[in-house]
Amino acid sequence: MNVKVEKQFQVSAFFTFFLIHSSQTGIGILNFQSQVIKHAEQDAWISLIITWVTTHIILYIIFKLLGEGTNDLVAIHQYCFGKAIGSIMSVLALVYFWLASLTVLRAYIEVIQIWVYPTIKTWQLCFVFGLTFYYIISSGFRSLTGFSFWGVILPSFLFFLIYFPLKHTNYIYLLPAFSHSLSELFLSSKGYSLLFLGFEWILMYYPFLRSSNNRDISKWAYLGNIYTLIVYLIITLISFLYFNQEVLQHLPWPTLMMVKIVQFSFLERFEYVFIFIWLLVVISPICISLWACTRIVKRTFSIPPKATLLFLLIAGMIASVYLQEFKSIDYLINFTSNAGIGFVYVYLPLLLIIKWIKNHFMKNRLNKI
């Protein structure tokens, strides 16, 4: 039941680091602060660590699912549920993956329309982005991996910008520390969960990772998850030290507000540059999720990926144009977040239990023979 991919289409296990991190880094980094402080307030950075630990555990579960003859999600579904029901479960996973790409795309378009081009039409941006996504994804998984690599390396230079808000920080804003209950910390960790979603796409591109053993791939995946924690922890602490809690609760884009204070003699509005550089970051999760959708369709129904990709892009464009009001966009974000939390933290552990039961049943059946 293992999927075999020829070596010329595979990438080194080293690139798992960039695929995991680029999948977890998207548009949410610009406005997550006002969500995570609702329950834990200044202690929300502890909730971030809790979310990272649970993500690490789910990654361990994923690698357990990908072993013993099932090396992608479609194979796991067919092994656990049979071909018919397994195909239905794979299609449901496809819907979630597509919603994830739509959420990132529509949220980024909203940022451009609010901060840069208030009069630009949604369909115009969708058309330009759609052509870009089609070119990257249709070029193959190796090209997509290369783009993820540069999508991590190039924007990393933006972290030198923390020097500017650091000059105006107040450490009093983090006090009193450790003053919230575990229930409040766990409620706040739900706000961070959306930020970490995306690592589960390894369930589809795992066969394209070239390595002699599972441990080598998992090592780079865990390191990618650790790097994601470091990035979010730095931004969380800087935000909490720069804004007080009352102000932070009412800011729609705290990260961009901090970038707004960056000034150079040759550039007046640096946040414009930041927003367009961040396009390199958001392209990766959108393209990886759409590629995973095309892979599910190819594995389940044997439909050519390019035809599926074109259909998904058109559907995404129509949905983006339809979602115009802020309330509808927020509803999409909340719905995708809840679906992602259910898929990652509930369904995947349950799927592992089902696989263990199936393995035990198959072993007993073979022993009787």
C-alpha positions as a printed Julia matrix, in Angstrom:
369×3 Matrix{Float64}:
   0.0     0.0     0.0
   3.1     2.24    0.12
   3.25    4.96   -2.54
   6.43    4.77   -4.61
   7.85    8.03   -5.97
  10.81    8.07   -8.32
  13.99    9.68   -7.01
  14.0    12.5    -9.57
  10.75   13.77   -8.05
  11.89   13.53   -4.43
  13.71   16.03   -2.22
  16.21   15.5     0.57
  14.91   14.94    4.1
  16.71   18.18    5.05
  13.99   20.2     3.28
  11.38   18.83    5.71
  12.54   21.61    8.04
  11.53   24.3     5.52
   8.33   22.57    4.43
   7.1    22.27    8.03
   8.01   25.81    9.05
   6.71   27.46    5.86
   3.43   25.55    6.25
   3.01   26.88    9.8
   3.87   30.5     9.0
   1.24   32.53    7.24
  -1.04   35.51    7.58
  -1.98   34.71   11.18
   1.32   36.06   12.44
   0.11   39.6    11.65
  -2.92   39.62   13.98
  -2.89   36.7    16.4
  -2.12   38.77   19.51
  -5.62   40.1    20.14
  -7.0    36.54   20.08
  -4.53   34.81   22.38
  -4.72   37.38   25.2
  -8.48   37.02   25.74
  -8.07   34.42   28.48
  -4.43   34.31   29.6
  -3.56   38.0    28.99
   0.15   38.64   29.75
   0.7    34.91   30.41
  -0.37   33.95   26.9
   3.25   33.17   26.0
   2.91   30.11   28.25
  -0.08   29.02   26.17
   2.18   29.24   23.12
   4.55   26.7    24.66
   1.61   24.43   25.51
   0.43   24.57   21.89
   3.93   23.75   20.67
   4.15   20.71   22.96
   0.81   19.37   21.71
   1.93   19.98   18.12
   5.08   17.99   18.81
   2.95   15.12   20.12
   0.73   15.2    17.02
   3.84   15.12   14.82
   4.89   11.95   16.65
   1.42   10.49   15.98
   1.7    11.41   12.29
   4.99    9.53   11.91
   3.42    6.53   13.62
   0.58    6.68   11.08
   3.04    6.9     8.2
   4.81    3.69    9.14
   4.09    0.02    8.47
   3.04    0.1     4.85
   1.03    3.35    4.75
   3.07    6.39    3.74
   0.36    8.92    2.89
  -3.1     9.88    4.12
  -4.98    8.18    1.28
  -3.2     4.88    1.97
  -3.95    5.22    5.7
  -7.65    5.81    5.01
  -7.93    2.87    2.64
  -6.12    0.59    5.08
  -8.28    1.61    8.06
 -11.69    1.98    6.4
 -11.51    0.19    3.06
 -11.49    1.76   -0.4
 -15.03    3.2    -0.47
 -15.21    4.77    3.0
 -11.5     5.59    2.86
 -12.06    7.6    -0.31
 -14.85    9.56    1.39
 -12.57   10.36    4.35
  -9.84   11.48    1.95
 -12.27   13.81    0.18
 -13.26   15.33    3.53
  -9.56   15.93    4.26
  -9.3    17.55    0.81
 -12.1    19.98    1.7
 -10.26   20.99    4.88
  -6.97   21.46    3.0
  -8.71   23.63    0.39
 -10.39   25.71    3.1
  -6.97   26.28    4.68
  -5.59   27.68    1.41
  -8.7    29.82    0.91
  -8.43   31.24    4.42
  -4.81   32.33    3.99
  -5.49   33.78    0.54
  -8.57   35.8     1.56
  -6.95   37.07    4.74
  -3.88   38.29    2.84
  -6.06   39.99    0.23
  -7.86   41.74    3.08
  -4.51   43.05    4.39
  -3.61   44.44    0.96
  -7.02   46.08    0.57
  -6.88   47.71    4.01
  -3.23   48.76    4.16
  -2.06   49.3     0.59
  -4.74   49.42   -2.14
  -8.19   50.2    -0.67
  -9.84   50.52   -4.08
  -8.46   47.39   -5.74
 -10.97   44.66   -6.59
 -10.78   41.24   -4.97
 -11.05   39.43   -8.3
  -8.06   41.32   -9.69
  -5.8    40.15   -6.86
  -7.24   36.63   -7.09
  -6.45   36.49  -10.8
  -2.83   37.57  -10.33
  -2.27   35.27   -7.36
  -4.05   32.41   -9.13
  -1.64   32.57  -12.08
   1.3    32.58   -9.65
  -0.03   29.59   -7.69
  -0.75   27.64  -10.86
   2.78   28.18  -12.16
   4.44   27.16   -8.88
   2.29   24.08   -8.18
   2.21   22.79  -11.77
   6.01   22.94  -11.85
   6.14   20.01   -9.45
   6.88   19.29   -5.82
  10.61   20.0    -6.15
   9.91   23.54   -7.37
   7.38   24.0    -4.58
   9.98   22.87   -2.05
  12.51   25.32   -3.45
  10.03   28.16   -3.11
   9.35   27.09    0.49
  13.1    27.2     1.14
  13.45   30.79   -0.06
  10.14   31.68    1.62
  11.84   30.86    4.93
  15.34   32.25    4.24
  14.57   35.63    2.66
  11.89   36.89    5.12
  14.06   35.81    8.07
  16.06   39.04    7.6
  12.94   40.94    8.7
  13.57   39.83   12.27
  16.3    42.46   12.53
  13.39   44.92   12.62
  12.65   43.99   16.24
  15.35   46.51   17.15
  12.88   49.36   16.55
  10.04   48.26   18.9
  12.6    47.0    21.46
  13.58   50.62   22.09
  10.05   51.32   23.34
   9.3    48.21   25.39
   8.11   48.18   28.99
   8.77   45.03   31.02
   5.98   45.93   33.45
   3.49   44.75   30.81
   4.49   41.12   31.47
   3.65   41.36   35.17
   2.23   39.71   37.17
   3.64   36.54   35.65
   2.13   33.05   36.12
  -1.1    34.52   37.49
  -3.59   32.54   35.39
  -5.09   29.1    35.88
  -4.42   26.09   33.67
  -7.92   26.31   32.19
  -7.29   29.9    31.1
  -3.93   28.94   29.6
  -5.5    26.09   27.64
  -8.29   28.35   26.37
  -5.68   30.84   25.2
  -3.68   28.06   23.53
  -6.61   27.51   21.16
  -5.83   30.9    19.63
  -2.3    29.72   18.88
  -3.48   26.45   17.33
  -4.37   28.11   14.03
  -0.8    29.44   13.79
   0.7    25.95   14.06
  -1.7    24.28   11.63
  -0.2    23.22    8.31
   2.35   20.68    9.53
  -0.28   17.96    8.93
   0.23   18.32    5.15
   3.27   16.08    5.57
   0.67   13.29    5.46
   0.55   13.85    1.69
   4.09   14.88    0.71
   5.86   12.32    2.92
   6.52    9.92   -0.03
   8.36   12.77   -1.79
  10.95   13.01    1.0
  14.06   11.02    0.21
  15.64    9.34    3.21
  16.93    5.95    4.3
  14.77    5.92    7.42
  11.78    7.57    9.07
  13.89    8.96   11.91
  15.87   11.28    9.64
  12.69   12.91    8.3
  11.12   13.2    11.74
  14.25   14.9    13.1
  13.99   17.74   10.56
  10.22   17.97   11.1
  10.69   18.42   14.85
  13.4    21.05   14.25
  11.07   22.92   11.91
   8.4    22.92   14.61
  10.93   24.21   17.16
  11.93   27.04   14.84
   8.26   27.96   14.46
   8.02   28.17   18.26
  11.04   30.47   18.41
   9.61   32.82   15.77
   6.19   33.06   17.42
   7.67   33.37   20.9
   9.83   36.33   19.86
   6.92   38.13   18.19
   4.6    37.37   21.13
   7.01   38.72   23.75
   7.89   41.82   21.73
   4.17   42.54   21.19
   3.38   42.13   24.88
   6.28   44.38   25.86
   5.4    47.06   23.31
   1.62   47.26   23.82
  -0.29   47.11   27.09
  -3.14   44.61   27.36
  -5.93   47.16   26.97
  -4.51   48.5    23.72
  -3.62   45.06   22.36
  -7.19   43.81   22.74
  -8.47   46.39   20.26
  -5.69   46.36   17.65
  -6.65   44.47   14.46
  -3.07   44.14   13.14
  -0.58   44.48   16.04
   2.43   43.15   14.13
   1.91   45.64   11.31
   1.46   48.44   13.86
   4.9    47.63   15.26
   6.4    47.54   11.76
   4.85   50.93   11.08
   7.32   52.63   13.43
  10.27   51.44   11.33
  11.76   54.45    9.57
  14.62   54.86    7.13
  15.89   58.04    5.53
  15.2    56.62    2.07
  11.84   54.96    2.86
   8.83   56.47    4.63
   6.23   53.66    4.74
   8.17   50.48    5.45
   4.99   48.5     6.28
   4.24   48.47    2.55
   7.54   46.72    1.9
   6.89   44.33    4.78
   3.44   43.37    3.43
   4.76   42.57   -0.05
   7.78   40.66    1.29
   5.35   38.67    3.41
   3.79   37.47    0.16
   6.79   35.13   -0.07
   5.69   33.65    3.24
   1.97   33.18    2.53
   2.53   31.65   -0.91
   4.07   28.52    0.61
   1.13   27.38    2.81
  -1.35   28.17    0.05
   0.6    26.22   -2.57
   1.42   23.26   -0.31
  -2.21   22.84    0.74
  -3.45   23.08   -2.87
  -0.78   20.62   -4.0
  -1.95   18.24   -1.26
  -5.51   18.57   -2.62
  -4.42   17.68   -6.15
  -2.44   14.74   -4.77
  -5.5    13.39   -2.92
  -7.62   13.6    -6.08
  -4.93   11.88   -8.16
  -4.5     9.09   -5.61
  -8.24    8.6    -5.1
  -9.79    9.19   -8.53
  -6.78    9.16  -10.92
  -7.65   12.66  -12.21
  -4.7    14.67  -13.64
  -3.36   17.17  -11.06
  -3.39   20.15  -13.43
  -7.13   19.75  -14.11
  -7.82   19.51  -10.38
  -5.6    22.5    -9.65
  -7.4    24.66  -12.2
 -10.78   23.74  -10.73
  -9.62   24.45   -7.15
  -8.14   27.83   -8.11
 -11.34   28.91   -9.86
 -13.4    27.75   -6.86
 -11.07   29.7    -4.56
 -11.4    32.82   -6.7
 -15.21   32.62   -6.68
 -15.29   32.06   -2.92
 -12.87   34.95   -2.29
 -14.98   37.35   -4.36
 -18.1    36.21   -2.53
 -16.51   36.79    0.9
 -16.47   40.59    1.0
 -17.67   41.56    4.48
 -15.35   41.42    7.48
 -17.81   39.22    9.36
 -17.84   36.59    6.63
 -14.02   36.55    6.51
 -13.84   36.18   10.29
 -16.39   33.36   10.09
 -14.24   31.59    7.49
 -11.15   31.95    9.7
 -12.98   30.63   12.77
 -14.55   27.75   10.86
 -11.22   26.69    9.33
  -9.52   27.0    12.71
 -12.09   24.75   14.38
 -11.96   22.27   11.49
  -8.17   22.2    11.69
  -8.17   21.69   15.46
 -10.68   18.86   15.07
  -8.69   17.22   12.27
  -5.29   17.5    13.94
  -6.0    17.09   17.65
  -9.02   14.76   17.53
  -9.17   12.88   14.23
  -5.47   12.0    13.81
  -5.11   10.44   17.3
  -8.37    8.54   16.69
  -7.04    7.39   13.31
  -3.91    6.04   14.98
  -6.05    4.05   17.44
  -8.07    2.63   14.54
  -4.87    1.66   12.75
  -3.51   -0.07   15.87
  -6.75   -2.04   16.21
  -6.62   -2.98   12.52
  -2.98   -4.08   12.87
  -3.84   -6.2    15.9
  -6.8    -7.77   14.09
  -4.7    -8.55   11.0
  -1.93  -10.13   13.08
  -4.4   -12.34   14.94
  -5.96  -13.37   11.64
  -2.58  -14.33   10.18
  -1.66  -16.27   13.31
  -4.85  -18.33   13.01
  -3.99  -19.18    9.42
